[in-house]
Amino acid sequence: MTLDVVFTPAGLAASEVQGRVVFVVDILRATTTICAALHHGARAVIPVASTEEAMRLSQTLGADDILLAGERGAVRIPGFALGNSPREMVPEVVRGRSLILTTTNGTGALLAVSGGARVYLAAGVNFALVAERIRAAWLAGDQILVVCAGREQRFGLDDAYTAGRLVHAALGGGRGRKGINDAALAALELVRRYGTRWERPLTSSQAGRDLIRSGFRDDVADAARPDAYPVLPLFSDRRITAAPASESSDTSSTP
Amino acid sequence: MTLDVVFTPAGLAASEVQGRVVFVVDILRATTTICAALHHGARAVIPVASTEEAMRLSQTLGADDILLAGERGAVRIPGFALGNSPREMVPEVVRGRSLILTTTNGTGALLAVSGGARVYLAAGVNFALVAERIRAAWLAGDQILVVCAGREQRFGLDDAYTAGRLVHAALGGGRGRKGINDAALAALELVRRYGTRWERPLTSSQAGRDLIRSGFRDDVADAARPDAYPVLPLFSDRRITAAPASESSDTSSTP
């Protein structure tokens, strides 16, 4: 078994993803927002790379139950129904609908790992479920890859801390470090530093500080609420859906 | 003043480098080896991207006092006089000569930052000098960039720890964290973890373990010897030379 963390998806080759159980992290805010949407009844979230692709796909699908969502520079894309805030993903708006989502970092990370054997989305708001899932994958001897969206192709403290929490969960508190890469080791140090409370690493990170400065303090607070949106998003066949409850508690993770 | 760390040079734009005081780290082994060469009397080290370019440049210069050096997969390039081991850089071989060097990660990192206002090379073997230099730059209010060579475009624990030591030196033990990026914060955590002894982070890193497995245990041990090669390599006009002693102790770092 191996467990590798990458701090950005930059340069990730298809061959590095293939056959692996992948966990994608963009806690501020894409994976948090997607958890909120699915937990509140959205049928699916379809990640796309660009504004243009989002609009084109929306026209192709043409259905009434499609919502465009996304941001650039943290701000909702003009003409889109929704931004990238978990606060917008309320049941009255998203229930029964599919979202087409494009964000600065998160959707790119998702598209980079679409070839994984299984691709889960991780955040603080669904941490207990992903922790259980990564632990099961580790015990099953799977090849695991944790992909941080990061920040414009660079290291982001918020995602790296979350990755550390995942590594910690996978190892189950065991002290062995065999099979984990340098980035996973460094991510673990952030857990040692910040403990199990999400606020500090999120508000200390550049992404968190930028969001707070842009008026999204509530979104950062939302992202720091453990298990607020207990759902296990699974990215498969170009769309993200909530894994069925049986999958969530399934201890055999063989893809 | 700002102090940014990047864990790999991948995607580094010229605009991010321009006007900045840059410290390049490839402790296993390029920056260590270059310190050894310059300390033992090499006139200059010229980093190039490829084996072909090394050979072409060697032919163009055509001088007797040129040595080809470099590795791929840690092993000396066939036909080259030297590999990339600090142990090879003995006075009898390198004194008065110029080396053309190409390595898997380090020389690429150097070429990526050649547009910096000043570009220094950092390792454990010259740490006191670079620590003094980065502290002076920080106090002078310079824009500082620490570039880790990393490992095939990925995070490497060995370089990240060294970057953390540099950040720690820059801040001078101060507790302020203003102006430093997320990667610098994470690198500092590695110093908190490993303390000031170089052995542990080097031998724990994938690069270190790979070198040991390939029979280069002595090189890892060499890299962990603080101030074994007290020289301040400065990369300017395509070549790396030892900064004069006055520069080493100059406290004004304005480029």
Interface residues (C-beta under 8 A of the other chain):
Chain A: V6 F7 A10 G11 R151 Q153 R154 F155 G156 L157 D158 A160 N181 D182 A183 L185 A186 E189 L190 R192 R193 S204 S205 Q206
Chain B: V5 V6 F7 A10 G11 R151 Q153 R154 F155 G156 L157 D158 A160 N181 D182 A183 L185 A186 E189 L190 R192 R193 S204 S205 Q206
